[in-house]
Amino acid sequence: MKKAILLTLGVLLLSALFILLRLDERLRLAMLPPAKSQAVRFAVLGDSDSHAYHDELSFGRRPEARGGALRHRSWQWTEVLAHLRAEQLDPGPWGEWGTRYRRLSSLRDALGLDGRFPVKQDHRFNLAYSGSVCANLTEPPQNQTARLLALMQEAPERWQRGVVLIRIGTNDFGKLESLDALSRDPGDAPTVARIDACVQHIGRSVQTLRAAWPDLRIVLVGIFNNAEWEKFHARWQSAQAQANIHQGMARFDAGLKAIVQGDANMAFFDDQAWFAERWGSRRVSGVPDYRKVRFGRHFEVSNTGGDEPQHATLSDGHAGSAWNALWAQALVNLLNQRWGLGIPPLETDELVRFVDPDGRFGMQ
């Protein structure tokens, strides 16, 4: 009986240790090939606008998500860069990072292990995850900023001139309820409070990163105006409603620009201007009036929704492959212009071949 009890306790102890230690990043990293030594370390903090589409843990059981039946051919902008410019921008190895259990995350943190939360499949330095709000940049258990700093401490010489991109805010004040409130009053108190709180979280994230890495290069991405999203085209069809929404959204972008201003190691990516330059916007009256974007020699992408690549957004509302490919292209241009990184530009023909390698969609 005593032996049986000891055996049972031993099995339980081993099981507990396995659960606790099996996700320790250091064990897996030792088995991976070394990263490209010349590539600039590249990290991302944010939400689903940057979460890899090929994350089987998050989307494998959701057949409608991130491209549906075409998910294996749908690409996030982070994935485009990882496939086409890994020699210049190092997003970390692809793998399963983090834990799915909040309490286990806290326990692992207390033991000095990897307590990253929540779990997902992605490139290691991409800490963005779907559903994230601005508070998750600086508050536990997610605390994307602190998680990133822990990763950076593993190879400090590689991060001296690294790049961090922060793209977040939609889940705080970019959804239907907030847009509807802003359309009636650009100074709507609850929405403005969420906008200001988001700017503060981003500011604290920047300050924390900068305190540890003074020369770190940081890109802040402005908010996309979801009034341009095809699912909302029938709403807010008046000049006043559109002006009010733009005024409300501008408060957030102004906050980010104030953080960036005068700092040679920071850059602002104007997401609304980027979209308008390509697809256009609504008329002054608020009625949708979008043009098609040429992707390659003859393929066109419209501001519509669907999982086929001729649509700007996927059926679940996230950016489609062409959108993300062109967004990655613009980001590379910004990095080169701002800091002279010498990354080979992403030519549109190269992007077309990546998105449609076998010509199935008729892009080439």
C-alpha positions in Angstrom: 0.0 0.0 0.0 2.8 2.4 0.9 4.6 1.7 -2.4 1.3 2.4 -4.3 0.8 5.7 -2.5 4.4 6.7 -3.2 4.1 5.7 -6.9 0.8 7.7 -7.2 2.5 10.7 -5.7 5.4 10.3 -8.0 3.2 10.2 -11.0 1.3 13.2 -9.9 4.5 15.1 -9.3 5.9 14.2 -12.7 2.6 15.2 -14.3 2.6 18.6 -12.5 6.2 19.2 -13.6 5.4 18.2 -17.2 2.5 20.6 -17.3 4.5 23.4 -15.7 7.7 22.9 -17.7 6.6 21.5 -21.1 6.0 24.9 -22.6 9.2 26.5 -21.4 10.5 28.4 -24.4 14.1 27.7 -23.6 13.7 24.0 -24.2 12.3 24.5 -27.7 14.6 27.4 -28.6 17.7 25.2 -28.1 16.4 22.9 -30.8 15.8 25.7 -33.4 18.3 26.8 -36.0 20.1 30.1 -35.3 18.4 33.3 -36.5 19.9 35.4 -39.3 22.6 37.4 -37.6 22.2 40.5 -39.9 18.5 40.7 -39.7 17.0 43.5 -37.5 14.9 42.1 -34.7 11.3 43.0 -35.3 8.5 42.8 -32.7 4.8 43.5 -32.8 2.4 44.5 -30.0 -1.4 44.7 -30.7 -4.6 42.9 -31.5 -6.1 40.8 -34.4 -4.9 43.3 -37.0 -1.4 41.7 -36.5 -2.2 38.1 -35.2 -1.0 35.5 -37.7 -3.9 33.9 -39.7 -2.2 30.5 -39.8 -2.4 30.1 -36.0 -4.0 26.6 -35.8 -4.5 26.9 -32.0 -6.7 30.0 -32.3 -8.4 29.4 -35.6 -8.1 25.7 -36.4 -11.4 24.9 -34.8 -13.2 27.9 -36.4 -13.7 27.0 -40.0 -15.1 30.4 -40.8 -12.2 32.4 -39.5 -9.4 34.2 -41.3 -10.3 33.2 -44.9 -12.5 30.2 -44.2 -11.9 27.5 -46.7 -9.1 29.7 -48.1 -7.4 30.3 -44.8 -4.3 28.3 -45.9 -4.0 30.9 -48.8 -4.9 34.0 -46.7 -2.1 36.0 -45.2 -1.6 38.5 -42.4 0.8 41.4 -43.1 3.2 40.0 -40.4 3.3 36.7 -42.3 4.0 38.4 -45.6 7.1 40.1 -44.1 8.2 36.9 -42.4 8.1 34.9 -45.7 9.5 37.6 -47.9 11.9 39.7 -45.8 13.2 37.4 -43.0 16.7 38.1 -44.2 16.2 41.8 -43.1 13.5 41.7 -40.4 13.6 38.9 -37.8 10.2 38.3 -36.2 11.5 35.3 -34.3 10.9 31.6 -35.0 7.4 30.2 -35.8 6.0 28.1 -33.0 3.6 27.7 -30.1 4.2 30.3 -27.5 2.6 30.9 -24.1 0.0 29.1 -22.0 -3.7 28.9 -22.2 -4.3 29.0 -18.4 -4.2 32.3 -16.5 -3.3 30.7 -13.2 -0.6 28.6 -14.8 0.7 31.8 -16.4 1.0 33.5 -13.0 2.7 30.4 -11.5 5.3 30.2 -14.2 6.0 33.9 -13.9 6.6 33.4 -10.1 9.0 30.6 -10.9 10.9 32.7 -13.4 9.7 30.7 -16.3 7.9 31.8 -19.5 4.4 32.9 -18.3 3.4 34.4 -21.6 -0.4 34.5 -21.9 -2.5 33.7 -23.9 -1.1 30.8 -26.0 -1.0 31.1 -29.8 1.0 29.9 -32.8 2.9 32.8 -34.3 6.4 34.2 -34.8 7.9 34.5 -31.3 8.3 38.3 -31.3 4.7 38.9 -32.4 2.9 39.3 -29.1 -0.3 40.7 -30.8 -3.4 38.5 -30.2 -7.0 38.7 -31.2 -9.3 40.5 -28.8 -6.6 42.5 -27.2 -7.4 45.9 -25.8 -5.0 48.7 -25.0 -4.8 47.9 -21.3 -3.3 44.5 -22.3 -0.2 46.4 -23.4 0.8 47.3 -19.8 -1.4 45.3 -17.4 -1.0 41.6 -16.3 -1.4 38.8 -17.1 -1.1 39.7 -20.8 1.2 42.7 -20.4 2.6 42.5 -23.9 5.3 45.1 -23.1 6.7 43.3 -20.1 6.6 40.0 -22.1 8.5 41.6 -24.9 11.1 43.1 -22.6 11.8 39.6 -21.1 12.4 38.3 -24.6 14.7 41.2 -25.5 16.9 40.5 -22.4 17.8 37.1 -23.9 19.8 38.8 -26.7 20.3 42.5 -25.8 22.9 43.1 -28.5 20.4 42.1 -31.2 17.8 44.6 -29.9 20.0 47.7 -29.6 18.6 48.9 -33.0 15.6 46.7 -33.2 12.1 47.7 -34.3 8.8 47.5 -32.4 5.5 48.2 -34.0 2.4 48.9 -31.9 -1.0 48.6 -33.6 -4.0 48.6 -31.3 -7.3 50.4 -30.4 -10.1 48.9 -32.5 -11.4 46.8 -29.6 -11.4 49.8 -27.3 -13.2 52.4 -29.5 -13.4 51.3 -33.1 -16.5 49.1 -33.0 -20.1 49.8 -33.9 -21.2 51.1 -30.5 -18.4 53.7 -30.3 -18.6 54.7 -33.9 -22.4 55.2 -33.5 -21.8 57.4 -30.4 -19.2 59.5 -32.2 -21.4 59.9 -35.2 -23.8 61.8 -32.9 -21.3 63.6 -30.8 -17.5 63.6 -31.5 -17.0 64.5 -27.8 -19.0 61.5 -26.5 -17.6 61.2 -22.9 -17.4 57.4 -22.6 -15.8 57.0 -26.0 -13.4 59.9 -25.5 -12.4 58.4 -22.1 -11.5 55.1 -23.9 -9.5 56.9 -26.5 -7.5 58.8 -24.0 -6.9 55.7 -21.9 -5.7 53.9 -24.9 -3.2 56.7 -25.7 -2.0 56.6 -22.2 -1.4 52.8 -22.3 0.5 53.2 -25.5 2.5 56.0 -24.0 3.4 53.9 -21.0 4.4 51.0 -23.2 6.7 53.3 -25.2 8.2 54.8 -22.0 8.9 51.3 -20.6 10.5 50.1 -23.7 12.6 53.3 -24.0 13.8 53.1 -20.4 15.4 49.8 -21.2 16.4 50.4 -24.8 17.0 54.1 -25.5 17.8 53.5 -29.2 15.0 51.2 -29.9 13.0 52.2 -33.0 9.2 52.3 -32.5 6.4 52.6 -35.0 2.9 53.7 -33.8 0.1 52.8 -36.1 -2.9 55.2 -36.2 -6.5 53.9 -35.9 -8.3 52.6 -38.9 -11.8 54.2 -39.3 -14.1 51.2 -39.4 -16.8 53.4 -40.9 -15.0 52.5 -44.2 -15.5 48.8 -43.5 -17.9 47.2 -46.0 -20.2 45.9 -43.3 -20.9 49.4 -42.1 -21.4 51.1 -45.5 -25.1 51.5 -45.0 -24.6 53.4 -41.8 -23.8 57.1 -41.1 -24.7 58.3 -44.6 -24.6 62.0 -43.8 -21.9 64.6 -44.0 -22.3 65.5 -40.3 -22.1 61.9 -39.1 -18.9 61.3 -41.1 -17.4 64.6 -39.9 -18.1 63.7 -36.3 -16.6 60.2 -36.6 -13.5 61.6 -38.3 -13.1 64.2 -35.5 -13.4 61.5 -32.8 -10.9 59.2 -34.5 -8.5 62.2 -35.0 -8.2 62.5 -31.2 -6.4 59.1 -31.0 -4.1 59.8 -33.9 -3.2 63.2 -32.5 -2.3 61.5 -29.2 0.0 59.1 -31.0 1.6 61.9 -33.1 2.3 63.8 -29.9 4.2 60.8 -28.5 6.2 60.5 -31.8 6.9 64.2 -32.3 10.5 65.2 -32.1 11.8 61.7 -31.6 14.1 60.5 -34.4 13.7 56.9 -33.3 9.9 56.9 -33.6 7.5 56.9 -36.6 3.8 57.3 -37.1 1.9 55.1 -39.7 -1.3 56.9 -40.8 -3.6 54.0 -41.4 -6.6 56.1 -42.5 -4.5 58.0 -45.1 -3.0 54.8 -46.4 -6.5 53.3 -47.0 -7.8 56.5 -48.6 -4.9 56.8 -50.9 -5.8 53.4 -52.3 -9.5 52.7 -52.0 -10.7 56.2 -51.5 -13.4 57.1 -49.0 -17.1 58.2 -48.9 -18.5 61.2 -50.6 -19.0 64.3 -48.5 -22.6 63.2 -48.1 -21.5 60.1 -46.4 -22.4 57.8 -49.3 -19.8 55.1 -50.1 -17.7 55.9 -53.1 -14.7 53.6 -53.4 -12.5 52.7 -56.3 -10.9 49.4 -57.0 -7.2 48.8 -56.3 -5.0 47.3 -59.0 -3.0 44.4 -57.6 -0.6 43.4 -60.3 -1.0 43.9 -64.0 -4.8 43.4 -64.2 -6.2 42.0 -61.0 -8.5 44.3 -59.0 -9.5 44.4 -55.4 -12.6 46.2 -54.3 -13.7 47.4 -50.9 -16.0 44.5 -50.4 -16.1 41.4 -48.1 -15.4 37.8 -48.9 -12.7 35.2 -48.6 -11.7 35.4 -52.3 -8.7 37.8 -52.8 -10.7 40.2 -55.0 -12.2 41.5 -51.7 -10.4 43.9 -49.5 -11.6 42.2 -46.3 -12.3 38.6 -45.5 -15.7 37.3 -44.5 -14.9 37.6 -40.8 -14.0 41.3 -41.3 -10.2 41.2 -41.1 -8.0 42.4 -43.9 -7.6 40.2 -46.9 -4.3 39.0 -48.5 -4.0 41.9 -51.0 -4.7 44.5 -48.3 -2.1 43.0 -46.0 0.5 42.5 -48.8 0.2 46.2 -49.8 0.2 47.2 -46.1 3.5 45.3 -45.6 4.8 47.1 -48.7 4.0 50.5 -47.2 5.6 49.6 -43.9 8.9 48.5 -45.5 8.9 51.9 -47.4 8.3 53.7 -44.1 11.1 51.8 -42.3 13.5 52.6 -45.1 12.6 56.2 -45.4 12.6 56.9 -41.7 15.7 54.9 -40.7 17.5 53.8 -43.8 17.3 50.1 -43.0 18.0 49.2 -46.6 15.3 46.6 -46.8 14.6 45.6 -50.4 11.3 47.2 -51.4 8.4 44.8 -51.7 7.5 45.1 -55.4 3.9 44.5 -56.3 4.7 41.7 -58.7 6.6 39.9 -56.0 3.5 40.2 -53.7 1.3 38.9 -56.4 3.4 35.8 -56.9 3.4 35.2 -53.1 -0.4 35.6 -52.8 -1.2 33.6 -56.0 1.8 31.4 -56.6 0.0 28.9 -58.9 -2.2 31.5 -60.7 -5.4 30.0 -59.3 -7.0 33.4 -58.7 -5.8 34.9 -62.0 -3.6 37.5 -60.5 -0.5 36.9 -62.7 
